[in-house]
Structures are given as structure tokens and as C-alpha cells.
Amino acid sequence: MKLNYVDRATTSAFNMKFAIRAIVSISFIALGATEAAGGSQPIVPLHALVHFSRTSSAPVWSSYIYSATGKKAYVLWLEPEYATHKDLVGVDLVLNEGDRRDPRSNLLAPSRNWHGIQPFEFGAGDLIQGPDKAVYGVSRTLPARDRGFGVQVKVLGANVSEIPKDRIPARVRELESDWYQLDGLELTISVENISEPGSVRSKADD
């Protein structure tokens, strides 16, 4: 069948639209695959000296982590942990995507069910004898789950005091005789892409 000029122009326009839609669809599929793989895009490294004080009225430390394109990609922050008797017994280091702040979605926590103390937790009871005697010691390596970067933490110092027993409910004292509160904590935090020299992965593999 012979196509006239109008038919050919219509067919050409249709083919062009089809091609554009195909390219857009492929782009979205590729983007979805990247997100499904954990969205491991390069980030701008972060280095911070962090001070925490139980008695300070200043906001608890937090910092954004930016993507290589300059967008706010993650937020890294300290979450105070309180016991049932309202005393501050530690802090958690939490990493969330974007502006979201939800300790239940911590990217520094194991992806499956876990038990026992974790590297992102800084508990008074664990630090009572000093950072070097803590379960994870002075330096801690925390890979960001499926994100292509990691967090290196060094505990420079910790101040811990015993909670007076008259402030602890009897049912709690039955579980453990001594309870401690975290008065102060000093950390250095480094966030780096794992492919960079001296990165978290490199240190973990040494």
C-alpha cells in the first residue's frame, strides 16, 4: 500500500511519540532499579565533633548528609533513650532518608530482627568503665544498609553516674540492681563513601 504525504507525516509523528515514550519508560525503569538496589548514590563526606549533655538545653545534635548533586539525602542524628523510670540511659545514632526522623527505620541497624547491644547504641551501662571497656570499644564501624557509604564513630569520652535507687521502681530494681544514666558523651563521626581511600569498608577489611 502506498502512503501519501499526510500518511507518512502521521506515521513519522507516531513513531517519534512511541520512541519518546519508550525512552521515558526505560528511564523510569532504570531509576526504579537504582532505588530497589538501595539507592546507593555517592554522598558528600561528613566529619563532625559531637558533644552530648544530659543537662544541656541545646537541641540534640543532628546533621544532614548531602548527595553529590547537592540534595539533602539523609539525616544523621542522636536519639536519647529513656528507661521506664524516665532517666536517660543512653543515646542511639540514627540514620534516616531525607527529612524523616524515625528511630524504627534506622539504616544503621541490622535489617532483620536483632538482639543485644548494637554499634549504633551508646548506653550508660556499657560505658560505665570507659569507652575502651565497652562492648564495641573506642572505634565503631557502622555500614549504612545498602546505601554505598558508612559511618565511622570514635568515642572520645563518656560521663556516667549511678541512678539513685529510690528513683527506680521496685519492679525494675528486681531486673537489675544497678542502673546508670548517661550524663555526657563526646564523639567524632565520619561519613564516607565506601569506595574512597580510608573509607569505612577499607577500615573494616583491614
C-alpha positions in Angstrom: 0.0 0.0 0.0 1.3 3.4 -1.0 1.3 6.2 1.7 0.6 9.7 0.7 2.5 12.7 2.2 0.0 13.1 5.0 0.0 9.4 5.9 3.8 9.5 6.1 3.9 12.6 8.3 1.4 11.0 10.6 3.3 7.7 10.8 6.5 9.6 11.4 4.9 11.6 14.3 3.5 8.4 15.8 6.9 6.7 15.6 8.5 9.7 17.3 6.0 9.7 20.1 6.4 6.0 20.6 10.2 6.4 20.7 10.0 9.2 23.3 7.6 7.1 25.5 9.9 4.2 25.2 12.9 6.3 26.3 10.9 7.8 29.3 9.7 4.3 30.3 13.3 2.9 30.2 14.5 5.9 32.3 11.9 5.2 34.9 12.7 1.5 35.0 16.4 2.3 35.4 15.6 4.8 38.2 13.4 2.2 39.9 16.1 -0.4 39.7 18.5 2.0 41.3 16.1 2.7 44.2 15.4 -1.0 44.6 19.1 -1.7 44.9 19.2 0.7 47.9 19.7 4.0 46.1 23.4 3.8 46.6 24.3 7.2 45.2 27.6 8.9 46.2 27.3 11.3 49.1 29.4 14.3 50.3 31.6 13.1 53.1 30.8 14.4 56.6 33.1 14.9 59.5 31.9 16.2 62.9 32.9 16.5 66.5 29.7 15.8 68.5 29.0 16.8 72.2 26.0 15.5 74.1 25.0 16.6 77.6 22.1 15.3 79.6 21.6 18.7 81.3 22.0 20.9 78.2 19.1 22.8 76.9 20.6 22.9 73.4 18.9 20.8 70.7 20.4 17.3 70.4 22.9 17.0 67.6 21.8 16.3 64.0 23.3 16.8 60.6 22.2 16.4 57.0 24.1 14.3 54.6 24.1 15.6 51.0 24.2 13.8 47.8 26.9 14.5 45.2 24.4 16.7 43.4 23.8 18.9 46.5 20.4 17.5 47.6 19.6 16.6 51.2 19.8 12.8 51.0 19.9 11.7 54.7 19.8 13.0 58.2 22.1 11.6 60.9 21.1 12.4 64.5 21.2 11.3 68.1 18.1 9.9 69.7 18.0 10.0 73.6 16.9 6.7 75.2 15.0 6.8 78.4 14.2 4.0 80.9 10.8 3.3 82.3 11.8 5.4 85.3 12.3 8.5 83.0 16.1 8.6 83.4 18.3 9.0 80.3 20.2 5.7 80.0 21.9 6.2 76.6 21.7 7.6 73.1 21.3 6.0 69.7 22.9 7.2 66.5 20.2 7.1 63.8 20.4 7.5 60.1 17.2 8.2 58.1 16.5 9.1 54.5 15.6 12.7 53.6 14.0 14.7 56.4 12.4 11.7 58.0 13.3 11.1 61.7 12.2 7.7 62.8 14.4 5.6 65.0 12.5 2.5 63.9 13.8 3.0 60.4 17.4 3.4 61.4 19.6 2.5 58.4 22.5 1.7 60.8 20.5 -1.1 62.4 20.5 -4.7 61.1 17.8 -5.3 58.5 16.4 -8.3 60.3 15.4 -9.0 63.9 18.3 -8.5 66.2 19.1 -8.8 69.9 21.7 -7.4 72.3 23.6 -4.2 72.1 24.4 -2.8 68.7 27.2 -0.5 67.5 24.8 2.4 67.0 23.8 2.3 70.7 25.8 4.2 73.4 24.4 3.0 76.7 25.4 4.3 80.1 25.7 0.7 81.5 28.1 -0.2 78.6 30.2 2.9 79.1 30.4 2.8 82.9 34.1 1.6 82.8 35.1 3.9 79.9 34.8 3.6 76.1 37.8 1.2 75.9 36.0 -1.3 78.1 32.7 -1.0 76.1 31.5 -3.9 74.0 32.5 -2.2 70.8 35.5 -0.4 72.2 36.5 3.2 71.3 36.0 2.9 67.5 32.9 1.6 65.8 32.2 0.9 62.1 28.6 1.2 61.0 27.8 0.5 57.3 24.7 2.3 56.1 22.4 -0.5 54.9 22.6 -1.0 51.1 23.5 2.7 50.6 27.1 2.6 49.5 28.5 4.6 52.4 29.3 4.0 56.0 29.8 5.8 59.4 32.9 5.6 61.5 32.5 6.6 65.1 35.1 7.2 67.8 34.1 7.6 71.4 36.4 10.3 72.9 34.7 10.3 76.3 31.7 9.5 78.3 30.3 10.6 81.7 28.1 8.2 83.6 26.6 8.3 87.0 24.5 5.9 89.1 20.8 6.5 89.3 19.7 6.7 93.0 17.8 3.6 93.9 14.9 5.5 95.3 14.1 6.8 91.8 13.9 3.3 90.3 10.6 1.4 90.6 10.7 -1.8 92.7 9.7 -3.9 89.7 12.7 -2.5 87.7 15.1 -3.0 90.6 14.2 -6.7 90.5 15.6 -7.0 87.0 18.9 -5.3 87.7 20.3 -3.9 90.9 22.4 -1.1 89.5 21.2 1.5 86.9 23.2 4.2 85.3 22.4 7.4 83.4 24.4 9.0 80.6 25.5 12.5 81.7 27.7 13.3 78.7 29.2 11.9 75.5 31.8 13.1 73.1 32.1 11.5 69.6 33.9 12.1 66.3 31.7 11.0 63.4 32.9 10.4 59.8 30.6 9.6 57.0 32.3 8.4 53.8 31.6 6.6 50.5 32.9 3.0 50.9 34.9 3.3 47.7 37.0 6.2 48.9 40.6 5.7 50.3 40.4 5.2 54.0 36.7 4.6 53.8 34.6 2.6 56.2 34.8 -0.6 54.1 38.6 -0.2 53.7 39.0 0.0 57.5 36.6 -2.9 58.1 38.6 -5.1 55.8 42.0 -4.3 57.4 
